[in-house]
Amino acid sequence: MFDDSRAAILPIPYLRTYTIPCFGNLSRIEYTLSVNAKDKLYHRAYKRFLARLVEARKQAGLTQVEVARRLGKAHSFVSKCELGERRVDFIELQQLAKMYRKDISFFRE
């Protein structure tokens, strides 16, 4: 475990760089969390993922309203996820995969 009070966050809009102590104080690892807005391959892959998300729901015979109700979320949650207006995190994907009776690998390319 590391003391996250030492982690440095640089104030760059929409880009966060984190510094994490590695092997004590001897070295550090830096990484950036972001999505390159110009990365066409990423966007194509995400569109395919969204299509699989809709396909899985329809194959399960569920409507967006039914899925939202089972998740305890607003209807707009499912709609926005399927349209790509809201990102689906891994935990949500696991919940949806279980509800749709699909393996996680179904949502990959």
ZADO-1210 file (C-alpha; in nm, 4 decimals, padded with zeros to 6 digits):
<atoms>
<atom x="00.0000" y="00.0000" z="00.0000" code="MET" pos="1"/>
<atom x="00.1130" y="00.3523" z="-00.0602" code="PHE" pos="2"/>
<atom x="00.0318" y="00.6799" z="00.1046" code="ASP" pos="3"/>
<atom x="-00.1872" y="00.8554" z="-00.1547" code="ASP" pos="4"/>
<atom x="-00.1281" y="01.1911" z="00.0137" code="SER" pos="5"/>
<atom x="00.2055" y="01.1893" z="-00.1720" code="ARG" pos="6"/>
<atom x="00.0424" y="01.1388" z="-00.5127" code="ALA" pos="7"/>
<atom x="00.0716" y="01.4494" z="-00.7275" code="ALA" pos="8"/>
<atom x="-00.2137" y="01.5596" z="-00.9504" code="ILE" pos="9"/>
<atom x="-00.1200" y="01.8136" z="-01.2137" code="LEU" pos="10"/>
<atom x="-00.3868" y="02.0765" z="-01.2888" code="PRO" pos="11"/>
<atom x="-00.4277" y="02.0187" z="-01.6636" code="ILE" pos="12"/>
<atom x="-00.7906" y="02.0420" z="-01.7795" code="PRO" pos="13"/>
<atom x="-00.9364" y="01.7012" z="-01.8743" code="TYR" pos="14"/>
<atom x="-00.5969" y="01.5322" z="-01.8217" code="LEU" pos="15"/>
<atom x="-00.4949" y="01.3940" z="-01.4894" code="ARG" pos="16"/>
<atom x="-00.1434" y="01.2732" z="-01.4300" code="THR" pos="17"/>
<atom x="-00.0885" y="01.0683" z="-01.1195" code="TYR" pos="18"/>
<atom x="00.2446" y="00.9899" z="-00.9578" code="THR" pos="19"/>
<atom x="00.2486" y="00.6755" z="-00.7497" code="ILE" pos="20"/>
<atom x="00.5353" y="00.5664" z="-00.5261" code="PRO" pos="21"/>
<atom x="00.6792" y="00.2383" z="-00.6414" code="CYS" pos="22"/>
<atom x="00.9232" y="00.0266" z="-00.4395" code="PHE" pos="23"/>
<atom x="00.9119" y="00.2662" z="-00.1465" code="GLY" pos="24"/>
<atom x="01.0520" y="00.6090" z="-00.2172" code="ASN" pos="25"/>
<atom x="01.3213" y="00.4863" z="-00.4583" code="LEU" pos="26"/>
<atom x="01.1205" y="00.5311" z="-00.7761" code="SER" pos="27"/>
<atom x="00.7831" y="00.6511" z="-00.8980" code="ARG" pos="28"/>
<atom x="00.5477" y="00.5581" z="-01.1801" code="ILE" pos="29"/>
<atom x="00.3553" y="00.8268" z="-01.3670" code="GLU" pos="30"/>
<atom x="00.0520" y="00.7619" z="-01.5806" code="TYR" pos="31"/>
<atom x="-00.2124" y="00.9736" z="-01.7492" code="THR" pos="32"/>
<atom x="-00.5834" y="00.9019" z="-01.7594" code="LEU" pos="33"/>
<atom x="-00.7399" y="01.0244" z="-02.0793" code="SER" pos="34"/>
<atom x="-00.9016" y="00.9243" z="-02.4048" code="VAL" pos="35"/>
<atom x="-00.7487" y="01.0691" z="-02.7178" code="ASN" pos="36"/>
<atom x="-01.0393" y="01.2464" z="-02.8863" code="ALA" pos="37"/>
<atom x="-00.8718" y="01.1974" z="-03.2252" code="LYS" pos="38"/>
<atom x="-00.8141" y="00.8222" z="-03.1878" code="ASP" pos="39"/>
<atom x="-01.0356" y="00.6816" z="-03.4639" code="LYS" pos="40"/>
<atom x="-00.9637" y="00.3191" z="-03.3747" code="LEU" pos="41"/>
<atom x="-01.0823" y="00.3781" z="-03.0188" code="TYR" pos="42"/>
<atom x="-01.4041" y="00.5399" z="-03.1372" code="HIS" pos="43"/>
<atom x="-01.4750" y="00.2608" z="-03.3867" code="ARG" pos="44"/>
<atom x="-01.4179" y="-00.0024" z="-03.1196" code="ALA" pos="45"/>
<atom x="-01.6442" y="00.1815" z="-02.8748" code="TYR" pos="46"/>
<atom x="-01.9204" y="00.2065" z="-03.1366" code="LYS" pos="47"/>
<atom x="-01.8955" y="-00.1693" z="-03.1912" code="ARG" pos="48"/>
<atom x="-01.9164" y="-00.2185" z="-02.8145" code="PHE" pos="49"/>
<atom x="-02.2318" y="-00.0054" z="-02.8015" code="LEU" pos="50"/>
<atom x="-02.3885" y="-00.2062" z="-03.0846" code="ALA" pos="51"/>
<atom x="-02.3158" y="-00.5284" z="-02.8917" code="ARG" pos="52"/>
<atom x="-02.4709" y="-00.3734" z="-02.5800" code="LEU" pos="53"/>
<atom x="-02.7958" y="-00.3026" z="-02.7661" code="VAL" pos="54"/>
<atom x="-02.7851" y="-00.6428" z="-02.9378" code="GLU" pos="55"/>
<atom x="-02.7456" y="-00.8239" z="-02.6047" code="ALA" pos="56"/>
<atom x="-03.0403" y="-00.6387" z="-02.4530" code="ARG" pos="57"/>
<atom x="-03.2628" y="-00.7179" z="-02.7501" code="LYS" pos="58"/>
<atom x="-03.1555" y="-01.0840" z="-02.7527" code="GLN" pos="59"/>
<atom x="-03.2517" y="-01.1001" z="-02.3847" code="ALA" pos="60"/>
<atom x="-03.5950" y="-00.9694" z="-02.4826" code="GLY" pos="61"/>
<atom x="-03.5735" y="-00.6668" z="-02.2555" code="LEU" pos="62"/>
<atom x="-03.6615" y="-00.3032" z="-02.3109" code="THR" pos="63"/>
<atom x="-03.4552" y="-00.0127" z="-02.1841" code="GLN" pos="64"/>
<atom x="-03.7252" y="00.0563" z="-01.9262" code="VAL" pos="65"/>
<atom x="-03.7123" y="-00.3024" z="-01.7948" code="GLU" pos="66"/>
<atom x="-03.3328" y="-00.2942" z="-01.7698" code="VAL" pos="67"/>
<atom x="-03.3395" y="00.0404" z="-01.5895" code="ALA" pos="68"/>
<atom x="-03.6015" y="-00.0877" z="-01.3465" code="ARG" pos="69"/>
<atom x="-03.3950" y="-00.4006" z="-01.2665" code="ARG" pos="70"/>
<atom x="-03.0851" y="-00.1877" z="-01.2091" code="LEU" pos="71"/>
<atom x="-03.2775" y="00.0621" z="-00.9989" code="GLY" pos="72"/>
<atom x="-03.1795" y="00.3424" z="-01.2362" code="LYS" pos="73"/>
<atom x="-03.3671" y="00.5980" z="-01.4448" code="ALA" pos="74"/>
<atom x="-03.4627" y="00.5019" z="-01.8012" code="HIS" pos="75"/>
<atom x="-03.2262" y="00.7706" z="-01.9273" code="SER" pos="76"/>
<atom x="-02.9322" y="00.5791" z="-01.7735" code="PHE" pos="77"/>
<atom x="-02.9746" y="00.2858" z="-02.0144" code="VAL" pos="78"/>
<atom x="-03.0548" y="00.5114" z="-02.3079" code="SER" pos="79"/>
<atom x="-02.7471" y="00.7280" z="-02.2530" code="LYS" pos="80"/>
<atom x="-02.5227" y="00.4223" z="-02.2120" code="CYS" pos="81"/>
<atom x="-02.6468" y="00.2707" z="-02.5380" code="GLU" pos="82"/>
<atom x="-02.6096" y="00.5992" z="-02.7257" code="LEU" pos="83"/>
<atom x="-02.2566" y="00.6537" z="-02.5954" code="GLY" pos="84"/>
<atom x="-02.3539" y="00.9690" z="-02.4080" code="GLU" pos="85"/>
<atom x="-02.2482" y="00.7988" z="-02.0857" code="ARG" pos="86"/>
<atom x="-01.9575" y="00.5582" z="-02.0416" code="ARG" pos="87"/>
<atom x="-02.0238" y="00.2095" z="-01.9103" code="VAL" pos="88"/>
<atom x="-01.7795" y="00.1109" z="-01.6383" code="ASP" pos="89"/>
<atom x="-01.6662" y="-00.2459" z="-01.5791" code="PHE" pos="90"/>
<atom x="-01.8938" y="-00.3113" z="-01.2807" code="ILE" pos="91"/>
<atom x="-02.1963" y="-00.1899" z="-01.4763" code="GLU" pos="92"/>
<atom x="-02.0934" y="-00.4083" z="-01.7695" code="LEU" pos="93"/>
<atom x="-02.0760" y="-00.7104" z="-01.5379" code="GLN" pos="94"/>
<atom x="-02.4279" y="-00.6342" z="-01.4105" code="GLN" pos="95"/>
<atom x="-02.5622" y="-00.5945" z="-01.7646" code="LEU" pos="96"/>
<atom x="-02.3874" y="-00.9104" z="-01.8870" code="ALA" pos="97"/>
<atom x="-02.5412" y="-01.1107" z="-01.6019" code="LYS" pos="98"/>
<atom x="-02.8860" y="-00.9646" z="-01.6715" code="MET" pos="99"/>
<atom x="-02.8522" y="-01.0368" z="-02.0451" code="TYR" pos="100"/>
<atom x="-02.7052" y="-01.3838" z="-01.9754" code="ARG" pos="101"/>
<atom x="-02.3946" y="-01.3071" z="-02.1785" code="LYS" pos="102"/>
<atom x="-02.0286" y="-01.3617" z="-02.1072" code="ASP" pos="103"/>
<atom x="-01.8152" y="-01.0466" z="-02.0837" code="ILE" pos="104"/>
<atom x="-01.6300" y="-01.1638" z="-02.3950" code="SER" pos="105"/>
<atom x="-01.9530" y="-01.1118" z="-02.5952" code="PHE" pos="106"/>
<atom x="-01.9013" y="-00.7367" z="-02.5679" code="PHE" pos="107"/>
<atom x="-01.5506" y="-00.7488" z="-02.7093" code="ARG" pos="108"/>
<atom x="-01.4807" y="-00.7319" z="-03.0788" code="GLU" pos="109"/>
</atoms>
